[in-house]
Amino acid sequence: MTAARWFRALLILGLLAGLSACAEMQPLPFSDPLPARAATPTQPAAEPSSSLRLPETDSQRICLRLLLAPDQSRAQAMRDQIDGVAKFLVMSRELTRDDRSGHRLRCLSPADMGPEILASVQDLPLGQISPPFALGPQWALAMRTTDAYWRRGNELFDQGRYAEAEAALLKDVELNPDGPGWHLIALARAARKDPREALAAYDQALAWAPLDPRLLSDKAGVLLDLGRAEEAAAVYEKALAQAPRNPVVMNNLAWCLARQGKDLARAEDLASQAVKIQPEQPKLWDTLGLVQRLRGDNLQAVRSYHQALRLDPNLAQARANLTPALLALEPEELERLLRVPLAGGGNSPSTRR
């Protein structure tokens, strides 16, 4: 082995000291797991089962949805059309299309409710709709519901008790199928390594909110788990159309394209934009390094991986990815690496077009 090769090997070994862990890359989840509530479902939700009972912890609160009508005859006509929760929610959304808060769930203590509403809902079973009642100058219908199952499911999810969380949340979506329950069910199923069932839950959630970028981005990640990369890319594109400046969606689409080895110039552009928007996120730098390496720019890839590790020294996937990038460097590139400090090069990602 020549002296130059010995020098190259020693330099790489020094740069790799302590960087030996391996990990599989994963798309980033959206930071907020709660989907928006804005759309009409493509499929009706199942009607509440007779086993649903008001939890004891919710006895001091009454949760309901209201549907308003200008007069009694119109309210009665609406009531005649409603055959369950799904129809009530669809009608409510149609009537409050320009007011996103109009169909939201409200939970109040009985003391804070008007006498007309209280008299109409306090004895209603969960999931049932009241007869029309006068409410000021208007008439109203009310549906009795609860957020207790959601709160319990959310608590169990945070504790890592995913199967129990799903059981509670399945009760919630019987009453509130347009709420955040289906999204959290999907996350729980994904955490239990059940991507097919997670995908089914995302489809239920997207029936009510088909343009929610959080749901779309997380669903695309599940499609990737199932090896359906082309479908995942299409779903990421939909998410990006709704959230064009979201660095997580940019990163995930870039990573998805890189995984397919397709449109790498656009993938690098997306990854570069993501790190400019959120430069403190190490996983974004890791994705940028991956795309740069696939495009043959190992020197820039090393800089990006190094920046990721400066931000998170324990980021195993960046450690693993740095090794082949360093080994692929030419001697002159190693010399350039020594002349320009790595820390200085990490904050200015180059974008090749």
C-alpha positions in Angstrom: 0.0 0.0 0.0 1.4 3.4 -1.0 1.9 6.2 1.5 -1.0 8.1 0.0 -3.3 5.2 0.5 -2.1 4.7 4.1 -2.8 8.4 4.8 -6.3 8.1 3.3 -7.1 5.0 5.3 -5.8 6.6 8.6 -7.7 9.8 7.9 -11.0 8.0 7.3 -10.5 5.8 10.4 -9.9 9.0 12.4 -13.0 10.7 11.1 -15.1 7.5 11.7 -13.9 7.0 15.3 -17.0 6.2 17.4 -19.3 6.3 14.4 -20.1 2.6 14.0 -23.8 2.1 14.6 -26.2 1.1 11.9 -29.9 2.1 11.5 -32.6 2.0 8.8 -33.8 5.4 7.7 -37.5 6.2 8.3 -39.6 9.2 7.1 -40.3 11.8 9.8 -43.7 11.8 11.4 -45.7 15.0 11.5 -45.1 16.6 14.9 -48.8 17.2 15.5 -50.9 13.9 15.4 -54.2 15.6 15.5 -55.9 16.0 12.0 -57.9 19.0 10.9 -61.7 18.5 10.8 -62.7 19.8 7.5 -64.4 17.7 4.8 -67.2 15.4 4.0 -66.7 11.6 4.4 -66.8 9.4 1.4 -68.1 6.5 3.5 -70.6 6.6 6.3 -69.3 5.8 9.8 -70.7 2.8 11.7 -73.5 3.6 14.1 -72.6 3.6 17.9 -72.9 0.2 19.5 -75.3 -0.3 22.4 -72.2 -1.1 24.6 -71.2 2.5 24.7 -71.8 4.0 28.1 -70.9 7.4 29.6 -67.7 7.0 31.5 -68.0 7.8 35.2 -65.2 10.3 34.9 -67.4 12.3 32.5 -70.5 12.6 34.7 -69.9 16.3 35.5 -69.6 17.3 31.8 -72.0 17.1 28.9 -70.5 16.9 25.4 -72.7 17.6 22.4 -72.9 18.7 18.8 -75.5 21.2 17.7 -77.3 21.6 14.4 -79.3 24.9 13.9 -82.3 25.6 11.7 -84.2 28.8 11.0 -87.6 27.4 12.1 -89.3 24.3 13.6 -90.5 22.9 10.3 -87.0 23.0 8.8 -85.6 21.5 12.0 -88.1 18.6 11.9 -87.4 18.0 8.2 -83.7 17.7 9.0 -84.4 15.4 11.9 -86.4 13.1 9.6 -83.4 12.8 7.3 -80.9 11.9 10.1 -80.5 8.2 10.8 -77.4 8.2 12.9 -74.1 9.9 13.8 -72.6 10.0 10.3 -75.6 11.7 8.7 -75.8 14.2 11.5 -72.1 15.1 11.1 -72.3 15.3 7.3 -75.4 17.6 7.5 -73.7 19.7 10.1 -70.6 20.2 8.0 -72.6 21.1 5.0 -74.5 23.7 6.9 -71.4 25.2 8.5 -69.1 24.9 5.5 -67.9 28.5 5.9 -67.6 28.3 9.7 -65.1 25.6 10.7 -66.0 25.9 14.3 -69.7 25.4 13.6 -69.7 21.6 13.8 -67.1 21.2 16.6 -67.7 19.2 19.7 -68.6 21.2 22.8 -68.2 19.9 26.4 -69.7 22.0 29.2 -70.8 21.5 32.8 -74.6 21.5 33.2 -74.4 24.8 35.1 -72.9 26.5 32.0 -75.6 25.2 29.6 -78.8 27.0 28.7 -82.0 25.4 30.1 -83.3 24.6 26.6 -80.2 22.6 25.7 -79.9 21.0 29.1 -83.5 19.7 29.0 -82.9 18.3 25.5 -79.6 16.5 26.0 -79.1 15.5 29.7 -81.0 12.2 29.4 -80.0 11.4 25.8 -78.0 8.2 25.4 -74.6 8.5 23.7 -74.8 8.9 19.9 -78.5 9.8 19.9 -80.0 12.9 18.4 -82.6 15.0 20.2 -86.0 16.1 18.8 -86.1 19.7 17.6 -86.1 22.3 20.3 -86.3 26.1 20.4 -83.0 27.9 21.0 -83.5 31.7 21.0 -84.8 32.8 17.6 -83.7 29.5 16.0 -84.5 25.8 16.4 -81.8 23.2 17.0 -81.0 19.5 17.1 -78.4 18.1 19.5 -76.4 14.9 19.5 -75.0 13.6 22.8 -71.4 12.5 22.6 -68.3 12.5 24.8 -64.6 13.1 24.5 -63.7 10.8 27.4 -62.8 7.9 25.2 -60.5 10.2 23.2 -58.8 11.5 26.3 -58.3 8.0 27.7 -56.9 6.7 24.4 -54.5 9.7 24.1 -53.3 9.1 27.7 -52.7 5.4 27.0 -50.9 6.2 23.7 -48.5 8.5 25.5 -47.8 5.6 27.9 -47.0 3.3 25.1 -50.0 1.1 25.8 -51.0 1.0 22.1 -53.5 -1.9 22.1 -55.4 -0.4 25.1 -55.3 3.0 23.5 -56.8 1.6 20.3 -59.6 -0.1 22.2 -60.6 3.2 23.8 -60.2 5.2 20.6 -62.4 2.8 18.6 -65.2 3.7 21.0 -64.4 7.4 20.4 -64.7 7.1 16.6 -68.1 5.5 16.9 -69.2 8.8 18.3 -66.8 11.3 16.7 -65.6 9.7 13.4 -64.6 13.2 12.1 -62.3 13.9 15.1 -58.6 13.0 15.8 -59.4 9.4 16.8 -58.7 7.6 13.6 -55.4 9.3 13.2 -54.2 8.2 16.6 -55.5 4.7 16.0 -53.4 4.7 12.8 -50.3 5.8 14.8 -51.0 3.2 17.5 -51.3 0.4 14.8 -48.1 1.6 13.2 -46.3 1.6 16.5 -47.5 -2.1 16.9 -45.9 -2.9 13.5 -49.2 -3.4 11.8 -48.9 -1.2 8.7 -51.9 -2.7 6.8 -54.3 -2.0 9.6 -52.7 1.5 10.1 -53.3 2.2 6.5 -57.0 1.3 6.9 -57.2 3.7 9.8 -55.6 6.5 7.7 -58.2 5.9 5.0 -61.0 6.3 7.6 -59.5 9.6 8.8 -58.9 10.9 5.2 -62.6 10.1 4.4 -63.4 13.1 6.7 -60.3 15.2 5.9 -58.9 14.3 2.5 -56.6 17.3 2.2 -55.1 17.2 5.7 -51.3 17.3 5.1 -50.5 15.6 8.4 -52.7 12.6 7.6 -51.4 12.4 4.0 -47.7 12.6 5.1 -48.1 9.9 7.8 -50.1 7.7 5.4 -47.4 7.9 2.9 -44.9 6.7 5.5 -47.0 3.6 6.0 -47.2 3.0 2.3 -43.4 3.0 2.3 -43.4 0.4 5.0 -45.5 -1.7 2.8 -43.0 -1.3 -0.1 -45.4 0.8 -2.1 -43.0 3.6 -2.9 -44.6 5.0 -6.0 -48.0 5.4 -4.2 -46.2 6.9 -1.2 -44.6 9.6 -3.5 -47.9 10.5 -5.0 -49.4 10.9 -1.5 -46.4 13.0 -0.4 -47.0 15.2 -3.4 -50.6 15.8 -2.3 -49.4 16.7 1.2 -46.8 19.1 -0.3 -49.5 20.8 -2.4 -51.4 21.5 0.9 -48.3 22.5 2.9 -45.7 23.7 0.4 -43.4 25.2 3.0 -43.5 22.3 5.5 -39.9 21.0 6.0 -41.1 17.6 7.2 -43.1 17.0 4.0 -40.3 18.3 1.9 -37.9 15.9 3.7 -40.1 12.9 3.4 -40.8 13.4 -0.3 -37.0 13.9 -0.9 -36.3 10.7 1.0 -39.0 8.8 -0.9 -37.6 9.9 -4.3 -34.1 8.9 -3.1 -35.3 5.5 -2.1 -36.6 5.0 -5.6 -33.5 6.6 -7.2 -35.9 8.9 -9.2 -35.7 12.6 -9.8 -32.7 13.1 -7.6 -32.2 16.7 -8.7 -35.7 17.6 -7.3 -35.0 15.5 -4.2 -31.9 17.5 -3.5 -33.7 20.7 -4.0 -36.5 19.7 -1.6 -34.0 18.5 1.0 -32.0 21.7 0.7 -35.1 23.8 1.2 -36.0 21.7 4.2 -32.7 22.3 6.0 -32.8 26.0 5.2 -36.3 26.3 6.9 -35.3 24.1 9.9 -31.5 23.9 10.1 -31.6 22.7 13.7 -33.2 19.3 12.7 -30.5 16.7 12.3 -32.7 14.2 10.3 -33.2 16.7 7.6 -29.4 17.0 7.1 -29.2 13.2 7.0 -31.7 13.1 4.2 -29.8 15.8 2.3 -26.6 13.8 2.7 -28.3 10.7 1.4 -29.5 12.5 -1.8 -26.1 14.2 -2.3 -24.4 10.8 -2.1 -26.8 9.3 -4.6 -26.0 12.1 -6.9 -22.3 11.4 -6.6 -21.4 14.4 -4.5 -19.8 12.5 -1.6 -17.9 15.6 -0.3 -21.1 17.5 0.2 -22.7 14.4 1.6 -20.0 14.1 4.3 -20.5 17.7 5.2 -24.3 17.2 5.6 -23.8 14.0 7.6 -21.3 15.8 9.8 -23.8 18.6 10.4 -26.4 16.0 11.4 -24.1 14.5 13.9 -23.1 17.9 15.3 -26.8 18.4 16.1 -27.3 14.9 17.3 -24.2 12.8 18.0 -26.4 9.8 18.6 -28.2 9.8 15.3 -27.4 6.3 14.3 -28.5 6.5 10.6 -26.2 9.5 10.0 -23.3 7.6 11.6 -24.0 4.6 9.3 -24.4 6.8 6.2 -21.2 8.8 6.8 -19.0 5.7 6.5 -19.6 4.8 2.8 -19.5 8.6 1.9 -16.1 8.9 3.4 -14.8 5.7 1.8 -16.0 7.0 -1.6 -13.9 10.2 -1.4 -11.0 10.7 -3.8 -7.6 11.8 -2.3 -8.0 15.4 -3.5 -11.5 15.5 -1.9 -10.0 14.4 1.4 -7.5 17.2 1.1 -10.3 19.7 0.5 -12.0 18.3 3.5 -9.0 19.0 5.7 -8.6 22.5 4.3 -12.2 23.6 4.9 -13.6 22.9 8.4 -16.5 20.5 8.3 -18.5 22.7 10.8 -18.2 25.6 8.5 -19.5 23.8 5.4 -22.6 22.3 7.0 -24.7 25.4 7.1 -24.6 26.1 3.3 -26.2 23.2 1.4 -25.5 23.2 -2.2 -28.3 22.4 -4.6 -27.4 20.8 -8.0 -29.8 21.3 -10.8 
